[in-house]
Amino acid sequence: MKKKNRKKILPALLTVLIVLSVAAIVYVVQFAEKEIPAGRKMITAGREQTRPGAAAEKAGAQAPSGPAVSDAREGKKPEAAGAKDVAGEKTKGKTVVAKIIPPGMVQKQIAIIIDDIGHDMKLVHDLLSINEEITFAILPFVAHSRQAAETLHKAGRETLLHLPMEPLSYPKEKPGDGALFTDMSPEELIEQLNKNLDCVPYISGVNNHMGSRFMADEDKLTVIFRQLKKRNLFFIDSRTTGKSKADVASGKVRLKIASRRIFLDNERDYAKIYQILMNAAEGDASRTPMIIIGHPYPETIRVLRDASGVLRQKGVEIVPVSKLLGPAVS
């Protein structure tokens, strides 16, 4: 009897187990049918985002410009988590697919010029200890003009002549030895300029020290620019006056020039200098070169040292100022 009962019970148990398994399978299938389409849609959307215009490419057509392309052309940064998009460009009938740029890759170049170099060699060495391509503007006829020029040349850094010019506040404020004044004749201007250039060797260009009066005198400025053109030098307008005639004068002699965008340290306050630099790094560099001018103050040197790594993480590269200028004007 016991054996017969076991024989009856085992098939019943198997039947129950089979029914439960079938029910479980049916439930899973029904649940998957509800969930999988959304998941597939998400995956498809992801593919469409990484391959814009894929269908158009298959049909041999150009992909339409989307919002990311428009933002890039306007100098705006598309927002993304941990990466930035580079808009596709059309080149010779082909569509260049958008690329993902890793954090830290160069997205923008800025130039930082440190003026008033030549008074103190310790400050030169402090600045050289920062692993960035800072540009140095050296004053003529100060204690270490030539020594600074030699040291920076050996270090492979770009240097400018920081050319003293007459300010509106003269004689209350004196621009220093080697200054150019508006009452000088063309011959006197050329003679003094040549002395200044000889005092600071290895330069690739010139920028003005003070000069709010001189920079507004188109005729005098043209005399100076003509000589710089002959020496294959460029000029950076420090913009010490809103009445500068640098653009007009440079156009007459076809001298390559650019202008300062930001003064970094009008106030010698670490927090303010740091914030100004960060704001400049985020600013639009597509319209005109992002040229920043500072001074060899301890606060400025600290900011440059502390901000160096942060700027690189933001994709901002500090380059010699000449790298931001256009091609030479013939």
BAKEMI-163209 format. One record per residue (C-alpha): residue in three letters; z negated, x negated, y. Coordinates in nm, 4 decimals. Layout:
BEGIN
+-----+----------+----------+----------+
|   r |       c3 |       c1 |       c2 |
+-----+----------+----------+----------+
| ALA |        Z |        X |        Y |
...
+-----+----------+----------+----------+
REM end
This chain:
BEGIN
+-----+----------+----------+----------+
|   r |       c3 |       c1 |       c2 |
+-----+----------+----------+----------+
| MET |   0.0000 |   0.0000 |   0.0000 |
| LYS |  -0.0902 |  -0.2789 |   0.2391 |
| LYS |   0.2433 |  -0.4511 |   0.1779 |
| LYS |   0.4303 |  -0.1261 |   0.2369 |
| ASN |   0.2430 |  -0.0661 |   0.5630 |
| ARG |   0.3231 |  -0.4204 |   0.6828 |
| LYS |   0.6897 |  -0.3671 |   0.6052 |
| LYS |   0.6860 |  -0.0514 |   0.8199 |
| ILE |   0.4899 |  -0.2095 |   1.1091 |
| LEU |   0.7047 |  -0.5247 |   1.1497 |
| PRO |   1.0324 |  -0.3404 |   1.2196 |
| ALA |   0.8513 |  -0.1173 |   1.4671 |
| LEU |   0.7136 |  -0.4197 |   1.6537 |
| LEU |   1.0557 |  -0.5820 |   1.6628 |
| THR |   1.2058 |  -0.2638 |   1.7988 |
| VAL |   0.9447 |  -0.2459 |   2.0752 |
| LEU |   1.0022 |  -0.6117 |   2.1682 |
| ILE |   1.3794 |  -0.5593 |   2.1821 |
| VAL |   1.3386 |  -0.2529 |   2.4046 |
| LEU |   1.1063 |  -0.4446 |   2.6408 |
| SER |   1.3476 |  -0.7412 |   2.6587 |
| VAL |   1.6432 |  -0.5162 |   2.7395 |
| ALA |   1.4413 |  -0.3408 |   3.0087 |
| ALA |   1.3434 |  -0.6739 |   3.1619 |
| ILE |   1.7040 |  -0.7936 |   3.1655 |
| VAL |   1.8222 |  -0.4705 |   3.3292 |
| TYR |   1.5515 |  -0.5048 |   3.5990 |
| VAL |   1.6454 |  -0.8656 |   3.6738 |
| VAL |   2.0148 |  -0.7813 |   3.6965 |
| GLN |   1.9477 |  -0.4929 |   3.9347 |
| PHE |   1.7233 |  -0.7120 |   4.1554 |
| ALA |   1.9811 |  -0.9966 |   4.1642 |
| GLU |   2.2595 |  -0.7576 |   4.2642 |
| LYS |   2.0564 |  -0.6575 |   4.5681 |
| GLU |   1.9651 |  -1.0107 |   4.6749 |
| ILE |   2.2623 |  -1.2339 |   4.5869 |
| PRO |   2.5164 |  -1.0971 |   4.8364 |
| ALA |   2.2958 |  -1.1845 |   5.1329 |
| GLY |   2.2443 |  -1.5308 |   4.9934 |
| ARG |   2.6163 |  -1.5724 |   4.9436 |
| LYS |   2.6788 |  -1.4580 |   5.2948 |
| MET |   2.4369 |  -1.7193 |   5.4296 |
| ILE |   2.6061 |  -1.9933 |   5.2309 |
| THR |   2.9484 |  -1.8817 |   5.3490 |
| ALA |   2.8305 |  -1.8781 |   5.7094 |
| GLY |   2.7001 |  -2.2289 |   5.6685 |
| ARG |   3.0367 |  -2.3440 |   5.5390 |
| GLU |   3.2123 |  -2.1751 |   5.8264 |
| GLN |   2.9894 |  -2.3541 |   6.0761 |
| THR |   3.0521 |  -2.6982 |   5.9304 |
| ARG |   3.4239 |  -2.6304 |   5.8934 |
| PRO |   3.5309 |  -2.4468 |   6.2102 |
| GLY |   3.8839 |  -2.3148 |   6.1896 |
| ALA |   3.9201 |  -2.3845 |   5.8154 |
| ALA |   4.1276 |  -2.0723 |   5.7620 |
| ALA |   4.3440 |  -2.1602 |   6.0603 |
| GLU |   4.4002 |  -2.5091 |   5.9236 |
| LYS |   4.5191 |  -2.3636 |   5.5926 |
| ALA |   4.7635 |  -2.1478 |   5.7820 |
| GLY |   4.8810 |  -2.4516 |   5.9820 |
| ALA |   4.7320 |  -2.3214 |   6.3120 |
| GLN |   4.4859 |  -2.4636 |   6.5650 |
| ALA |   4.1260 |  -2.3480 |   6.5479 |
| PRO |   4.0145 |  -2.1523 |   6.8567 |
| SER |   3.7643 |  -2.3100 |   7.0958 |
| GLY |   3.4150 |  -2.1727 |   7.0379 |
| PRO |   3.0944 |  -2.1867 |   7.2453 |
| ALA |   3.0087 |  -2.5369 |   7.1224 |
| VAL |   3.3400 |  -2.6707 |   7.2537 |
| SER |   3.2924 |  -2.5037 |   7.5909 |
| ASP |   2.9386 |  -2.6415 |   7.6285 |
| ALA |   3.0527 |  -2.9954 |   7.5487 |
| ARG |   3.3357 |  -2.9820 |   7.8025 |
| GLU |   3.0921 |  -2.8652 |   8.0699 |
| GLY |   2.8529 |  -3.1526 |   7.9961 |
| LYS |   2.5968 |  -2.9216 |   7.8330 |
| LYS |   2.4096 |  -3.0205 |   7.5211 |
| PRO |   2.4401 |  -2.7782 |   7.2293 |
| GLU |   2.0978 |  -2.6992 |   7.0906 |
| ALA |   2.0296 |  -2.7932 |   6.7311 |
| ALA |   1.7289 |  -2.8865 |   6.5214 |
| GLY |   1.7306 |  -3.2600 |   6.4592 |
| ALA |   2.1008 |  -3.3094 |   6.5338 |
| LYS |   2.3599 |  -3.2647 |   6.8079 |
| ASP |   2.7181 |  -3.1421 |   6.7762 |
| VAL |   3.0212 |  -3.3176 |   6.9146 |
| ALA |   3.2870 |  -3.0633 |   7.0024 |
| GLY |   3.6200 |  -3.0731 |   6.8205 |
| GLU |   3.9158 |  -3.2065 |   7.0160 |
| LYS |   4.2879 |  -3.1384 |   6.9772 |
| THR |   4.4901 |  -3.4532 |   6.9218 |
| LYS |   4.8636 |  -3.4389 |   6.8549 |
| GLY |   4.8535 |  -3.0977 |   6.6866 |
| LYS |   4.5555 |  -3.1793 |   6.4645 |
| THR |   4.2114 |  -3.0224 |   6.4820 |
| VAL |   3.9232 |  -3.2684 |   6.4857 |
| VAL |   3.6300 |  -3.1062 |   6.3106 |
| ALA |   3.2909 |  -3.1058 |   6.4833 |
| LYS |   3.0620 |  -3.3876 |   6.3762 |
| ILE |   2.6861 |  -3.3994 |   6.3421 |
| ILE |   2.5369 |  -3.6923 |   6.5392 |
| PRO |   2.2060 |  -3.8279 |   6.4021 |
| PRO |   1.9109 |  -3.8671 |   6.6408 |
| GLY |   1.9177 |  -4.2041 |   6.8179 |
| MET |   2.2972 |  -4.2405 |   6.8240 |
| VAL |   2.4322 |  -4.3260 |   7.1696 |
| GLN |   2.5242 |  -4.0110 |   7.3643 |
| LYS |   2.4933 |  -4.1409 |   7.7192 |
| GLN |   2.5033 |  -4.4719 |   7.9044 |
| ILE |   2.3053 |  -4.5513 |   8.2170 |
| ALA |   2.2708 |  -4.8652 |   8.4290 |
| ILE |   1.9426 |  -4.9873 |   8.5771 |
| ILE |   1.9640 |  -5.2409 |   8.8600 |
| ILE |   1.6490 |  -5.4258 |   8.9599 |
| ASP |   1.6750 |  -5.5410 |   9.3220 |
| ASP |   1.4944 |  -5.8156 |   9.5183 |
| ILE |   1.5078 |  -6.0756 |   9.2407 |
| GLY |   1.4356 |  -6.4384 |   9.3365 |
| HIS |   1.0876 |  -6.4329 |   9.4863 |
| ASP |   0.8903 |  -6.4718 |   9.1622 |
| MET |   1.0156 |  -6.6165 |   8.8321 |
| LYS |   0.7291 |  -6.4614 |   8.6351 |
| LEU |   0.8695 |  -6.1178 |   8.7133 |
| VAL |   1.2122 |  -6.2335 |   8.5946 |
| HIS |   1.0652 |  -6.3446 |   8.2622 |
| ASP |   0.8673 |  -6.0194 |   8.2317 |
| LEU |   1.1874 |  -5.8221 |   8.2736 |
| LEU |   1.3766 |  -6.0461 |   8.0319 |
| SER |   1.1112 |  -5.9745 |   7.7669 |
| ILE |   1.2315 |  -5.6122 |   7.7637 |
| ASN |   1.5124 |  -5.5870 |   7.5100 |
| GLU |   1.7496 |  -5.3937 |   7.7363 |
| GLU |   2.0666 |  -5.4784 |   7.9305 |
| ILE |   1.9079 |  -5.4493 |   8.2747 |
| THR |   2.1213 |  -5.5680 |   8.5698 |
| PHE |   1.9563 |  -5.8067 |   8.8189 |
| ALA |   2.0350 |  -5.8139 |   9.1931 |
| ILE |   1.9372 |  -6.1545 |   9.3386 |
| LEU |   1.8592 |  -6.2155 |   9.7045 |
| PRO |   2.0094 |  -6.5302 |   9.8644 |
| PHE |   1.7973 |  -6.8022 |  10.0235 |
| VAL |   1.4621 |  -6.7039 |   9.8758 |
| ALA |   1.2330 |  -6.9351 |   9.6789 |
| HIS |   1.4002 |  -6.8950 |   9.3366 |
| SER |   1.7489 |  -6.7585 |   9.4085 |
| ARG |   1.9422 |  -7.0238 |   9.2182 |
| GLN |   1.6799 |  -7.0681 |   8.9450 |
| ALA |   1.6830 |  -6.6943 |   8.8763 |
| ALA |   2.0631 |  -6.6959 |   8.8626 |
| GLU |   2.0636 |  -6.9876 |   8.6163 |
| THR |   1.7945 |  -6.8327 |   8.3956 |
| LEU |   1.9606 |  -6.4918 |   8.3821 |
| HIS |   2.3014 |  -6.6475 |   8.3141 |
| LYS |   2.1606 |  -6.8382 |   8.0161 |
| ALA |   2.0033 |  -6.5141 |   7.8920 |
| GLY |   2.3423 |  -6.3420 |   7.9112 |
| ARG |   2.2340 |  -6.0796 |   8.1648 |
| GLU |   2.4570 |  -5.9363 |   8.4344 |
| THR |   2.3698 |  -6.0372 |   8.7912 |
| LEU |   2.4683 |  -5.9207 |   9.1387 |
| LEU |   2.4296 |  -6.0730 |   9.4830 |
| HIS |   2.1776 |  -5.8535 |   9.6646 |
| LEU |   2.3465 |  -5.8902 |  10.0018 |
| PRO |   2.1179 |  -5.8498 |  10.3088 |
| MET |   2.2624 |  -5.6254 |  10.5795 |
| GLU |   2.1445 |  -5.4964 |  10.9140 |
| PRO |   1.9252 |  -5.1835 |  10.8983 |
| LEU |   1.8878 |  -4.9222 |  11.1705 |
| SER |   1.5253 |  -5.0311 |  11.2070 |
| TYR |   1.6161 |  -5.3913 |  11.3008 |
| PRO |   1.4410 |  -5.5925 |  11.4482 |
| LYS |   1.1282 |  -5.4055 |  11.3386 |
| GLU |   1.2438 |  -5.4513 |  10.9796 |
| LYS |   1.4249 |  -5.7757 |  10.9037 |
| PRO |   1.6718 |  -5.7962 |  10.6139 |
| GLY |   1.6040 |  -6.1671 |  10.5559 |
| ASP |   1.8048 |  -6.4884 |  10.5496 |
| GLY |   2.1779 |  -6.4575 |  10.4999 |
| ALA |   2.1949 |  -6.1104 |  10.6565 |
| LEU |   2.5161 |  -5.9619 |  10.7932 |
| PHE |   2.4989 |  -5.7974 |  11.1377 |
| THR |   2.7352 |  -5.5587 |  11.3140 |
| ASP |   2.7598 |  -5.7866 |  11.6204 |
| MET |   2.9098 |  -6.0702 |  11.4132 |
| SER |   3.2792 |  -6.1493 |  11.4436 |
| PRO |   3.5005 |  -6.1249 |  11.1328 |
| GLU |   3.4973 |  -6.5039 |  11.1081 |
| GLU |   3.1174 |  -6.5152 |  11.1254 |
| LEU |   3.0872 |  -6.2437 |  10.8631 |
| ILE |   3.3172 |  -6.4258 |  10.6224 |
| GLU |   3.1365 |  -6.7556 |  10.6736 |
| GLN |   2.7958 |  -6.6010 |  10.6084 |
| LEU |   2.9197 |  -6.4063 |  10.3080 |
| ASN |   3.0610 |  -6.7231 |  10.1510 |
| LYS |   2.7301 |  -6.9028 |  10.1992 |
| ASN |   2.5479 |  -6.6181 |  10.0260 |
| LEU |   2.7944 |  -6.6144 |   9.7388 |
| ASP |   2.7578 |  -6.9904 |   9.6924 |
| CYS |   2.3788 |  -6.9548 |   9.6883 |
| VAL |   2.3807 |  -6.7118 |   9.3936 |
| PRO |   2.6239 |  -6.8252 |   9.1202 |
| TYR |   2.7435 |  -6.6357 |   8.8119 |
| ILE |   2.7489 |  -6.2926 |   8.9750 |
| SER |   2.9894 |  -6.0181 |   8.8709 |
| GLY |   2.9389 |  -5.8007 |   9.1771 |
| VAL |   2.7428 |  -5.7287 |   9.4956 |
| ASN |   2.5094 |  -5.4566 |   9.6186 |
| ASN |   2.3524 |  -5.4124 |   9.9619 |
| HIS |   1.9944 |  -5.4947 |  10.0607 |
| MET |   1.8922 |  -5.2548 |  10.3429 |
| GLY |   2.2083 |  -5.2139 |  10.5556 |
| SER |   2.1672 |  -4.8601 |  10.6892 |
| ARG |   2.3447 |  -4.9695 |  11.0107 |
| PHE |   2.5985 |  -5.2116 |  10.8624 |
| MET |   2.7074 |  -4.9786 |  10.5809 |
| ALA |   2.8037 |  -4.7169 |  10.8398 |
| ASP |   3.0426 |  -4.9582 |  11.0190 |
| GLU |   3.3813 |  -4.9111 |  10.8545 |
| ASP |   3.5528 |  -5.2067 |  11.0234 |
| LYS |   3.2811 |  -5.4615 |  10.9399 |
| LEU |   3.2561 |  -5.3315 |  10.5883 |
| THR |   3.6303 |  -5.3640 |  10.5384 |
| VAL |   3.6108 |  -5.7344 |  10.6321 |
| ILE |   3.3450 |  -5.7901 |  10.3634 |
| PHE |   3.5204 |  -5.5830 |  10.0987 |
| ARG |   3.8459 |  -5.7710 |  10.1484 |
| GLN |   3.6669 |  -6.0975 |  10.0632 |
| LEU |   3.4981 |  -5.9442 |   9.7566 |
| LYS |   3.8368 |  -5.8241 |   9.6357 |
| LYS |   3.9758 |  -6.1779 |   9.6646 |
| ARG |   3.6914 |  -6.3038 |   9.4464 |
| ASN |   3.7424 |  -6.0285 |   9.1887 |
| LEU |   3.3965 |  -5.8841 |   9.2500 |
| PHE |   3.2903 |  -5.5187 |   9.2600 |
| PHE |   3.0461 |  -5.3464 |   9.4960 |
| ILE |   2.7576 |  -5.1092 |   9.4276 |
| ASP |   2.6547 |  -4.8993 |   9.7279 |
| SER |   2.2754 |  -4.8740 |   9.7264 |
| ARG |   2.3097 |  -4.5639 |   9.9458 |
| THR |   2.0509 |  -4.6609 |  10.2054 |
| THR |   2.2308 |  -4.4282 |  10.4481 |
| GLY |   2.4047 |  -4.0957 |  10.4165 |
| LYS |   2.6656 |  -4.2224 |  10.6649 |
| SER |   2.7982 |  -4.4961 |  10.4383 |
| LYS |   3.1649 |  -4.5835 |  10.4819 |
| ALA |   3.1884 |  -4.7673 |  10.1515 |
| ASP |   3.4371 |  -4.5244 |   9.9981 |
| VAL |   3.6716 |  -4.5383 |  10.2980 |
| ALA |   3.6546 |  -4.9176 |  10.3372 |
| SER |   3.6983 |  -4.9825 |   9.9648 |
| GLY |   4.0021 |  -4.7554 |   9.9617 |
| LYS |   4.1680 |  -4.9683 |  10.2283 |
| VAL |   4.1429 |  -5.2885 |  10.0229 |
| ARG |   4.1409 |  -5.1241 |   9.6755 |
| LEU |   3.8018 |  -5.2643 |   9.5831 |
| LYS |   3.6286 |  -5.1331 |   9.2732 |
| ILE |   3.2994 |  -4.9661 |   9.3780 |
| ALA |   3.0316 |  -4.7214 |   9.2615 |
| SER |   2.7192 |  -4.5722 |   9.4157 |
| ARG |   2.3545 |  -4.5547 |   9.3269 |
| ARG |   2.2449 |  -4.2135 |   9.1949 |
| ILE |   1.8662 |  -4.2551 |   9.1644 |
| PHE |   1.5973 |  -4.4614 |   9.3356 |
| LEU |   1.3356 |  -4.5192 |   9.0685 |
| ASP |   1.0269 |  -4.6391 |   9.2498 |
| ASN |   1.0041 |  -4.5272 |   9.6098 |
| GLU |   0.6446 |  -4.4535 |   9.5102 |
| ARG |   0.4691 |  -4.7187 |   9.3072 |
| ASP |   0.3100 |  -4.4728 |   9.0669 |
| TYR |   0.3537 |  -4.5261 |   8.6922 |
| ALA |   0.3584 |  -4.1575 |   8.5967 |
| LYS |   0.6077 |  -4.0665 |   8.8706 |
| ILE |   0.8373 |  -4.3589 |   8.7915 |
| TYR |   0.8323 |  -4.2681 |   8.4214 |
| GLN |   0.9156 |  -3.9055 |   8.4939 |
| ILE |   1.1989 |  -3.9987 |   8.7311 |
| LEU |   1.3507 |  -4.2202 |   8.4621 |
| MET |   1.3245 |  -3.9468 |   8.1979 |
| ASN |   1.4805 |  -3.6925 |   8.4343 |
| ALA |   1.7636 |  -3.9343 |   8.5116 |
| ALA |   1.8222 |  -3.9896 |   8.1409 |
| GLU |   1.8646 |  -3.6129 |   8.0973 |
| GLY |   2.0893 |  -3.5807 |   8.4041 |
| ASP |   2.4634 |  -3.5250 |   8.4042 |
| ALA |   2.6476 |  -3.8566 |   8.3760 |
| SER |   2.9941 |  -3.7050 |   8.3323 |
| ARG |   3.0744 |  -3.6633 |   8.7034 |
| THR |   2.9727 |  -4.0045 |   8.8417 |
| PRO |   2.8086 |  -4.3082 |   8.6772 |
| MET |   2.4328 |  -4.2795 |   8.6289 |
| ILE |   2.3280 |  -4.5873 |   8.8281 |
| ILE |   1.9548 |  -4.6275 |   8.8869 |
| ILE |   1.7955 |  -4.8791 |   9.1240 |
| GLY |   1.4400 |  -5.0082 |   9.1007 |
| HIS |   1.2333 |  -5.3084 |   9.2012 |
| PRO |   1.0351 |  -5.5731 |   9.0122 |
| TYR |   0.7017 |  -5.3950 |   9.0621 |
| PRO |   0.4472 |  -5.4219 |   8.7778 |
| GLU |   0.4501 |  -5.0417 |   8.7494 |
| THR |   0.8293 |  -5.0332 |   8.7139 |
| ILE |   0.8287 |  -5.3116 |   8.4567 |
| ARG |   0.5656 |  -5.1242 |   8.2513 |
| VAL |   0.7728 |  -4.8061 |   8.2626 |
| LEU |   1.0883 |  -4.9863 |   8.1486 |
| ARG |   0.9023 |  -5.1459 |   7.8613 |
| ASP |   0.7337 |  -4.8218 |   7.7525 |
| ALA |   1.0428 |  -4.6034 |   7.7979 |
| SER |   1.2860 |  -4.8306 |   7.6149 |
| GLY |   1.2260 |  -4.6884 |   7.2673 |
| VAL |   1.2054 |  -4.3315 |   7.3948 |
| LEU |   1.5433 |  -4.3594 |   7.5650 |
| ARG |   1.7022 |  -4.4932 |   7.2486 |
| GLN |   1.5617 |  -4.2028 |   7.0489 |
| LYS |   1.7184 |  -3.9687 |   7.3043 |
| GLY |   2.0535 |  -4.1395 |   7.2526 |
| VAL |   2.0472 |  -4.3060 |   7.5960 |
| GLU |   2.1719 |  -4.6655 |   7.6183 |
| ILE |   2.1031 |  -4.8992 |   7.9118 |
| VAL |   2.4174 |  -5.1019 |   7.9837 |
| PRO |   2.5273 |  -5.3598 |   8.2440 |
| VAL |   2.6409 |  -5.1768 |   8.5556 |
| SER |   2.9950 |  -5.3154 |   8.5249 |
| LYS |   3.0348 |  -5.1183 |   8.2022 |
| LEU |   3.0112 |  -4.7913 |   8.3971 |
| LEU |   3.2834 |  -4.8830 |   8.6459 |
| GLY |   3.6466 |  -4.7857 |   8.6056 |
| PRO |   3.9311 |  -5.0342 |   8.5551 |
| ALA |   4.0089 |  -5.2830 |   8.8287 |
| VAL |   4.2182 |  -5.1499 |   9.1159 |
| SER |   4.5325 |  -5.3575 |   9.1687 |
+-----+----------+----------+----------+
REM end
